[in-house]
Amino acid sequence: MTIAAADGAVHVRAPGKINLYFKVGALEEDGYHSVASAYQAVSLFEDVRAWLDDEITVSFRGGIDTTGVPTGRTNLAVRAARLLARTAGVPGGARLEITKHVPIAGGMGGGSADAAATLVACDALWGTGLSKDELHALAAQLGADVPFALTGGTAIGTGRGDRLNPALATGQFHWVLVTADHGLSTPTVYGELDELREQSRWQAPDGPPVVDTAVLQALRAGDAHQLADSLANDLERAAVRLAPGLAQVLDLGRGLGALAGIVSGSGPTLAFLAAGSEAAIELQVALSAAGHTALRVRGPVPGARLMHD
């Protein structure tokens, strides 16, 4: 059964994510790396609206500059809709409109959130009725972060990051994100990591990487101070080498009262963990006063879900 709002649109909201912990294995023969990550979905969302149409198209709105984002077949949301249509045998199309809030190429999985929201929106719009497992299988074909954008919450990702296991997180964690006016290419950051490892004695972990148990204990306890001591990201050194200014902002945020600061994923978005909501407000104000774009978010939040406008 098709679900649509009064104007004929289906509206789905999906969250961006931060990586609380990110361990990267050695470069493999296929050119990829195995990873172990602790993901947390946070309250910075992408909104996708879909209308029935003859073809599959996408447009953007919102305050984020999307000039460089493709709108053709290579766009991840378009790919998601086409994959669902092909899998379910849908003859028609959809007009997609994405209101972006998650930074582009910022290490927060905004494009993956678009794809996850599109799968849910088009499934409802077309009445294809796929199960969660079937949608998850399609999401995994689109990229490592897309399945997590579907599920949200807090999870451990292994393999390419798409093999997910829920992680228990009690309470709420409060973050301040500092976004950049430039992006970092994920493949470029991984390439820089490989080069750093070749140039130094910093070696990849032996065998498949794993998430430190201290991260899981902190999440279960809902203890921000404990979690702050466990945050880690193998890609941070590579991201800072490519964008040296990140190091100064990390030092600034820590100096202004953050419990810890970390590059989110491949960057350049920085995530600062605060002791609570009031501390997050103070940190956001201080970072904004220093001339940075600072956003206050909380996590965990749910994954892609239908909104009833």
Secondary structure, 3 states (H helix, E strand, C coil): CCCCCCCCCEEEEEEEEEEEEEEEEEECCCCCEEEEEEEEEEEEEEEEEEEEECCEEEEEECCCCCCCCCCCCCCHHHHHHHHHHHHHCCCCEEEEEEECCCCCCCCCCHHHHHHHHHHHHHHHHHCCCCCHHHHHHHHHHHCCCHHHHHHECEEEEECCCCEEEECCCCCCEEEEEEECCCCCCHHHHHHHHHHHHHHCCCCCCCCCCCCCHHHHHHHHHCCHHHHHCCCEECCHHHHHHHCCHHHHHHHHHHHCCCCEEEECCCCCCEEEEECCHHHHHHHHHHHHHCCCEEEEEEECCECCEEECC
